[in-house]
C-alpha cells in the first residue's frame, strides 16, 4: 500500500515525535493550548491534553496517566497557559484507557471539576478499575485467549498483562454522560460530541464547527492506527464499529485534527481513507492465511504469521495479546461478511467462508 503522509500543522510537535522527545506546551490558537503529558515506559511517550479557555477557567480534553510525573507536567503546562489546576472546570474524556482517563479523578479532587464520559465506557469503569471486580475480567480474558489458541505456557502471563498499568488510573466515576451529538456546555465553545466506537466502546471525538477543529482522541492519528480488538469488554464486532465511525468523521468539515498522540495535522479525509485501506489490506492478509490452512487455523497462529511493525519475537507480552485480539477483530469482521467462518472449540478454528 502506498504510504500517505499528512501535513503537520505543528512542526514543533512533529519534530519532537520524530526525534523521540516530548514537545513543548503550545498555544494552538487563541483560547486553546496543547499540553504534552508524559506516559511512563511507553512508545507513545506522551498524551496531548488540550486546554480550552473559558470565561471562568478552563476545560481539558483528556488528562493523562495517574503518576506524579504526569500530574506535575499537567500542572506546569496549565501554568504556561496562565492557569492553575484549580481553574479546571471540566474534564472531557475521549475514552477510558489509562493514558486518557487516569488523572481525571485526581484533577477533580484538586479542582472540583466534572468528568464527562460516554455511557458505553462509563459502564466499564467498575469492572476494569475496581479491585473487587478485576479477577473476573482477567478470567474472561484468559478464556478468550484459550479459544484463540494461545499456548498454555504463556496464557497466564498474557491474561494478566495489563495488570501492571491499573495503578495508573485514579478510580473515578463520571459526573456527566455524553451521548453522540450532544453539545457541551462550555461558554465560548460550540463543541459537539461525535461517538466513534472501535478503539473503545464509548470513544468520543469533539468537533467545533465554527473553528473547524476535530479533537480526535485515538480515533484518527497522524501516523499510527489505534488498536481495535475483541476483548471481554469490547462490542461484538468492534472493527465494523470503527470503520463505520471513520466514515462518519470523514464527512466533517474540519481544517485541523487535534489527536491525543503524535502531532496535529490537516488532512482528515485523506488520512481516514488511508486507515480504511490499511484495514482492507490486513483483512486480505488474514483471509489468505485462512485459505492456506487446509484443516482450519486458530487466531493465535494467524497472528504470529502476520506482518507487524517489528519481528514477533521482539514484541512484549502485552502487545502480543493486543496483536492476537486485533487479529480476532478482523476475523469477526470477515465472518460477519461471509468471508470466514469458525468452528467453536479450544481453540476455535477458522476456515474460509462460502
Secondary structure as UniProt FT lines:
FT   HELIX           11..19
FT   STRAND          26..29
FT   TURN            30..31
FT   STRAND          32..38
FT   TURN            40..41
FT   TURN            43..44
FT   STRAND          46..54
FT   TURN            55..56
FT   STRAND          57..61
FT   HELIX           68..80
FT   TURN            81..82
FT   HELIX           85..87
FT   STRAND          88..92
FT   HELIX           98..101
FT   TURN            102..103
FT   HELIX           104..111
FT   STRAND          114..117
FT   HELIX           119..122
FT   TURN            123..124
FT   HELIX           125..129
FT   TURN            131..133
FT   HELIX           134..148
FT   HELIX           152..159
FT   TURN            160..162
FT   HELIX           163..168
FT   STRAND          176..177
FT   TURN            180..181
FT   TURN            187..188
FT   STRAND          191..195
FT   TURN            201..202
FT   STRAND          204..208
FT   TURN            209..212
FT   STRAND          213..217
FT   TURN            218..219
FT   TURN            232..233
FT   TURN            236..237
FT   HELIX           238..250
FT   STRAND          256..259
FT   HELIX           268..291
FT   TURN            294..295
FT   HELIX           299..304
FT   HELIX           312..314
FT   HELIX           317..336
FT   TURN            337..338
FT   STRAND          340..343
FT   STRAND          349..352
//
